Amino acid sequence: MNSEISVPELESYLKQNINALKESNIVIRKKAAQNIYDKIIDPNIAQSEVLSQQILLKHSKELMKSLSDSSEKVRELCSLSLKQLIEQCEDSEPILPCLFAVLVDRSNCTDLEGIQHLPEVMRPPPSQLPTVLIKLIETSEEVRLKLVELMTVVLSKHNSDILHEYIDDIVDILRAFLMDPFGDIQKQACKALKIFCDENYKMLLHFTEKMSRAVLFPLISKKSPIRISALNALSSILKCGVWKHNATVFEILTGFRDPNSVPIKAFYEPMHNVNYLATLIIDPKQQVREVFIQQVGFWLTKLDDRWDHHARLVPYLLSGLFDEDSHIQEASIQIIDEVGLQWEVEREKDIKDQKQLGVDSPWTLGGNQKIINLPQEPPLKSRPRLGSRGFIRSQVRKMWPALYKEIVDSNEESRTRASKLIIYGVIYSEEYMTQFLDNFVPNMITAIKYAQTQNNQKILLNLGKVFYYIGRYCEPKSYLLMIFQSLRGNYIRDENYMKCAIVALNNLCQGAFSTSLDGLGEKIKMFEQIIELLNEPEQIEYISSLNLNEINNLVLQLSQEVQQKGTQQEQIQFNEKYSKQLISINNVITYIENFNTILLNQSLKLEHRIKPNQSNQMGEQENVIFGNYKWRILIMDIVNAFYNVQQPKWQLDQLQNIADNSEIPECPDFLIKLSHLLTYDTKTQEQLGIILRIISISFQWLNRQSQPSKVLDFIFQAIINLSKQLNIKQLRDVGKQLKDNAFALQNYTQILLQYFQFNWRLFRKQLDNTAIIARQLIDLILPYPSSRLLVDTNKNYLIAHLSKYVIDCIDVLGENPKIETRLSVFHMLSIVHQFIPSSEELFIGSIYTIPDFPAYLRLLIKYAIEEKDLQTQDLYVIQLRELQKRTPYNFQIELEQAKNSNQLTRIQFLQNILR
């Protein structure tokens, strides 16, 4: 003991001030607390462990009681005094029971979950437990901070042999401070938790999940230093739960929830899980992202049960490669190399041949250094090491299904990150990707289609790189069949999808050619297969303005690669065998380019015009066929007449003759696209009549075909487009506008009748599409009173055929129709019924509407009674009641016949209608 200190005087001084802490006067208590703290930090006492320990043992209880004082200053000074004494003394174990009891009380952590009053079977699972402290006993943030610091000193001064008796209290106290709303307290609590876990991880196995849930709150703090502290504490927590609870911790961190285990709360209110790791990898602060990547590296290399978590952590490690900060990119590469080196050590026997004998992947052409050193995606400067490739490829299998969904997500940033992640997944997997191509290729083509729809050039560029690297690493035979099936429409019969398949094929070819050295070798077969595919009749027919540029780029790419990388002999053989096919494809491309130029250049000046008196002889004498010079003049005359609001009747008749004599789909395809363009400028009934006539000509061509054609899809789109434009321009009441326009009405009637005929022949099973299109057509003009007189040149009345079409739709409606389809069918049925005349006598029918009305009525009643769907049956009842108002006598006869036949169900149904 220092000779300058008088123990009796010190004892008397401390006792006097300790007693003063019990005074009612707050000023006296504050002064006493300050005096005690000043005396404790006196160097003469601070340097004496024995003296500090004596003071602690004798006066600690009074200081702990003062932690509940009403004065914030007193509580703060007492907590500082306790902290100072524990730091200065040698053994503070005797005061721990009382100290932890006080800390539990001040932190309000006795029952954090609020479930101690419940029986064991009624306590909720951990997923429903709180993550933020609700009630604060200690209201002062400064005092709570000093209590956390006091806790930190206690944990750092004592080993696990001493602390194991208080482990429950310690964990609860730290959890309470971790969920404190004050940031500095969270940060200090994270430091305390890290110290505690690092020193006592062996006895904290069953507390891992509790501690990890508590650290989630600081993990999403708004302050980056707190998030960094939480990450460091999380790594220490994961040391505690190896082989048992760490899997649950990572499920919490990634927001995973077992679909077979749904909390009861989810049935009553919305619930969502947060992927905390995903928020950290895109954290706005570079320091946080860097620490996160470092911690991911620690989890992948240092945790004893790291193999269980590789699949969850690899995507975040790869994400560091395309971070905007170069330091993080370099750190990610270094960590991947470290993990790869560890992988090589662990699998030394498995890769012995590859390392000692130099066995390499087939795409390297026997380990050719020129191929191996091909440029890589930045920040990679060279081919990844063997262990890195082996480690990543062992985990990507679980990564692809999630990325297939993410790459078509509605969030653009998510799609961009997914596309970059796919690139690096492919680069590290190399030829190992072959086994995933069955699902990978179609999903990536779909992603290209979605990106084109959103016009996102950055994602399109990334997806192009994906296919480039697939082409580099994988054998052509592993993906060509899938691409060819996509181009033939065997996967999805959609022109945009098939167009994207061409884009994918082009990038695949570029990647495949990049690994060619002395000639093309076996890859020449890939060229031949592609050229043969493009020359198939269906593919030639498929070439249009929609995919013209993509096919042209593909053909040019093939030709250039043969000329640049093929040997002289390969070039000669290829040109001799496929020059005619290439010329044929180029002719088709040039042909379509010319038509697009004519269609878009409406101001083109022509010196020669077709005269009206020449129209009858033109088809025979001057050989006007689709695509030649006279055809172009004819189209320009129709376009000029449209914009000059004239009736080009003789030109349209000539167009009809050309279409009647044409068997190729390019002619109606061209006419439908022409109607598309003209629709946007439709302002008068004369212009509408021209458009209807052009669509009618295309429908007539289609009805002569024995099989459905892609032209039908274009016609449907033209009708929908026309209806939308009429709505936009407030020309919906076109029926009244066209009541005196016989030309337009005749074309409209012709379109509908041809549509009904085509539907009966080929599309009865595609009701969901055809019924909606039919409604679009009908709503253009119907219902108007004069519409019942609409008839074509063969005396086929429109409403009569419409009634047959609707009955045919009802017949194939099915038990579970789509709502839109059902509403479309019954909407058309209501239009038919509006043309039924009101009659007090028996109505037998009319050639204008329904020729045999009694039979029609019986069939409709039969369908209504047999209908099992209640909503659909209600629609029947509405229509039948409308009919009953118009033809009551017919319903009375039906009721009498049902009674005579003793048909109870029919009687009950009809009585309900007549009620």
HELIX and SHEET records of a PDB file:
HELIX    1   1 VAL A    7  ALA A   20  1                                  14    
HELIX    2   2 ILE A   26  ILE A   40  1                                  15    
HELIX    3   3 PRO A   43  ALA A   46  1                                   4    
HELIX    4   4 GLU A   49  LYS A   65  1                                  17    
HELIX    5   5 SER A   66  SER A   68  5                                   3    
HELIX    6   6 GLU A   72  GLN A   88  1                                  17    
HELIX    7   7 GLU A   93  ILE A   95  5                                   3    
HELIX    8   8 LEU A   96  SER A  107  1                                  12    
HELIX    9   9 GLU A  120  MET A  122  5                                   3    
HELIX   10  10 PRO A  126  GLN A  128  5                                   3    
HELIX   11  11 GLU A  141  LYS A  157  1                                  17    
HELIX   12  12 SER A  160  LEU A  163  1                                   4    
HELIX   13  13 HIS A  164  TYR A  166  5                                   3    
HELIX   14  14 ILE A  167  LEU A  178  1                                  12    
HELIX   15  15 GLY A  183  ASN A  200  1                                  18    
HELIX   16  16 TYR A  201  MET A  203  5                                   3    
HELIX   17  17 LEU A  205  PHE A  207  5                                   3    
HELIX   18  18 THR A  208  ALA A  214  1                                   7    
HELIX   19  19 LEU A  216  LEU A  219  1                                   4    
HELIX   20  20 SER A  224  LEU A  238  1                                  15    
HELIX   21  21 ASN A  246  LEU A  253  1                                   8    
HELIX   22  22 ILE A  264  PHE A  267  5                                   4    
HELIX   23  23 TYR A  276  ILE A  281  1                                   6    
HELIX   24  24 GLN A  286  THR A  301  1                                  16    
HELIX   25  25 ARG A  306  ASP A  308  5                                   3    
HELIX   26  26 HIS A  310  SER A  319  1                                  10    
HELIX   27  27 GLY A  320  PHE A  322  5                                   3    
HELIX   28  28 SER A  326  GLU A  346  1                                  21    
HELIX   29  29 LYS A  352  GLN A  356  1                                   5    
HELIX   30  30 PRO A  362  THR A  364  5                                   3    
HELIX   31  31 GLN A  369  ILE A  372  1                                   4    
HELIX   32  32 LEU A  386  ARG A  393  1                                   8    
HELIX   33  33 VAL A  396  LYS A  398  5                                   3    
HELIX   34  34 TRP A  400  GLU A  406  1                                   7    
HELIX   35  35 GLU A  412  SER A  429  1                                  18    
HELIX   36  36 GLU A  430  PHE A  436  5                                   7    
HELIX   37  37 LEU A  437  GLN A  454  1                                  18    
HELIX   38  38 GLN A  457  TYR A  473  1                                  17    
HELIX   39  39 PRO A  476  SER A  478  5                                   3    
HELIX   40  40 LEU A  480  LEU A  487  1                                   8    
HELIX   41  41 GLU A  495  PHE A  513  1                                  19    
HELIX   42  42 LYS A  523  LEU A  534  1                                  12    
HELIX   43  43 PRO A  537  TYR A  542  1                                   6    
HELIX   44  44 LEU A  548  LYS A  565  1                                  18    
HELIX   45  45 GLN A  568  LEU A  600  1                                  33    
HELIX   46  46 PRO A  612  GLN A  614  5                                   3    
HELIX   47  47 SER A  615  GLN A  621  1                                   7    
HELIX   48  48 TYR A  629  TYR A  643  1                                  15    
HELIX   49  49 LYS A  649  ASP A  660  1                                  12    
HELIX   50  50 GLU A  666  THR A  679  1                                  14    
HELIX   51  51 GLN A  685  ASN A  703  1                                  19    
HELIX   52  52 LYS A  710  ILE A  728  1                                  19    
HELIX   53  53 VAL A  734  GLN A  737  1                                   4    
HELIX   54  54 ALA A  742  LEU A  762  1                                  21    
HELIX   55  55 LEU A  767  ILE A  781  1                                  15    
HELIX   56  56 PRO A  785  LEU A  789  5                                   5    
HELIX   57  57 LEU A  798  ASP A  811  1                                  14    
HELIX   58  58 ILE A  819  GLN A  834  1                                  16    
HELIX   59  59 PHE A  853  GLU A  866  1                                  14    
HELIX   60  60 LEU A  870  ARG A  886  1                                  17    
HELIX   61  61 PRO A  888  ASN A  900  1                                  13    
HELIX   62  62 LEU A  904  LEU A  914  1                                  11    
END                                                                             
